[in-house]
Amino acid sequence: MGYGGSRRSAATQLGRTGDGGVDGVINEDRLGLDRLYVQAKRYAPPNTIGRPDVQGFLGSLVGLGATKGVFVTTSSFSLQATEFVRHLPQRIILIDGDRLADLMIEHDIGVRLNRAIEFKRIDEDFFAEDE
């Protein structure tokens, strides 16, 4: 998506027990001067991410001195969670399952081409008369 470094050095996966509520870190520039923190939850569609989960992530960001984060889920966010992030001094972007799928398709991540459709048009030059 245009973040810094090579594909290998642009991001670091943390996401283990005791990760402090952060699953990954993405360098926004090649030098790693600014970082974006990521929390990811793989939930089935009927299970929504509520405000307490987002507040926990916010606490992790504050503890790290971070100002930017992305909370990604395969399900969705509650209205309370969505409203909560609108008024924060820290910037937290919420990405639900639908938006995640759109981003994956847009950036060719975790997808493969199943079928290509070819559109043809008439070549007007083919029918041009020589004068």
N, C-alpha and C positions, 0 to 999 in steps of 0.2 A: 504493500500500500504506500510505498514511497518513504519508509522510515530508514534511518541511517545505517551505515555499515554494510558489510556483505550480508548475504542471507544468513550466514552462521552467526555473525557477531551482532546482528541487529536486535536479537532478543535472547533472554535467558529464562528458562523454565525453573520455577521454584517449587510450587505446588506439592509440598510434602507435609507430613505432620509437623506442626510447629513452624509453619511458613509465615506466621504473623498475619494471616488473612490476605496474603498476596500470592497469586499463582505464577505470575510472570512479570518481567520487566522488559520494556522495549525502549531502545535508544531512539530518540527523535532525530538525532543528527549523527553524522559519521564519527564524531569525537565522543559521543555519549555525554554531552554537556547537559542535556535535558532528557529526563526520563518519564515514561508513561507506565503506570502500574496497572496490572490486569488481575481481575478476579473472575474465575469461570465456574459455573455450576451447570452440571449436566443433569437436568431434571426432566421427567416425563411432562408432556403438555398440560395436564390438569394442575400440576403443582406450580404455583407462582412464587416468585421471589418477592418477599415483603420488605417493608421499611426496616425492620431490625437487621436483616442481612446487609442492606445497603449502609445502614448506620455503622455496622461492624467494619465494613470495608473503608468507610470514611475514617473511622478511628485508626485503622492501619495506615492510611495515607498520612494522617496527621502525625502519627508516631514516627513515620519515615521522613517527615518534613516535605512530603510531596504535595503538589498542587493539582495533579492531573491523574485521572484513572478511568479505566474502562471496565464495566461489569458486564460480562457476557453470560447468557444462559440459553439453553436449548428450549426453554419453555417461555415464560412471559413474566412481566413485572406487575405488581399490584399498582393500583392508582395511587396509593399512599407512597409507595416507593418512587414512582415517577414524579409526584408533586414534591417530595422531599429534596430531590437533587436540583430542582429549579432554583432554589434560593440559597445555594451554598457558595461560599467564597472559593472553594475548591471546585474544579471542573470535573464532574463525573458523567461519563456518557454511558447510557444503558443500551445494550444491544440484545434484543430478544431473538427467539428462534427464527422468526420470519426474516428479520433484518440480517441476521447471521447468514442465513441461506442466500439471500440476495448478494451480500458482500462476497461470499464464497464463489458464487457464479460470476460476479463481476470481475474478480481478481484471479479466476481459474485456480482456486485453492480447494483441494479435496473433491474435485469434480473431473469428469472425463466426458468427452464428446460422444454422444450416443448416436446422433443422426444429424447430418448437415443438410440444409435445404438450399438448393441452387435456384436463383432467379435469373431468367434470361430476358433480354429485350431485343428488339429488332435493331440491327446494325444498318442505319440509314445510308452509310457510305457504300454498302454492298449494292444498293439499288441506284446509286447515283449514275447518271448518264455522262459519258465522256463527250465533251464538246469539241 
